[in-house]
Amino acid sequence: MIGEYLFYNEVPHGVETIHCNGKTYSREEFVLEREKFLTRKIIKK
């Protein structure tokens, strides 16, 4: 799981991969995971 704090910050342009907890995520994978996370947060409220 990606740390929650990463979802609240914008990813700068030029970043192609994100490394978290020993796993590498592409920018596209990260954006999809971010959208899922934020929609879950909105639904819970």
C-alpha positions, 0 to 999 in steps of 0.5 A: 500500500502506498502511504496516504500522505503521497495521495494528498500531494501532486506528483511533479512533472517529469516523475516517471516512477514512484518507489514506496515500501519496496515496490515501484509504481509507474505514474499511471498506476499511481494516478489510478491508485490515487483516484481509488483512494480519494473516492473511498475517502469521499464515500466514507464521509 
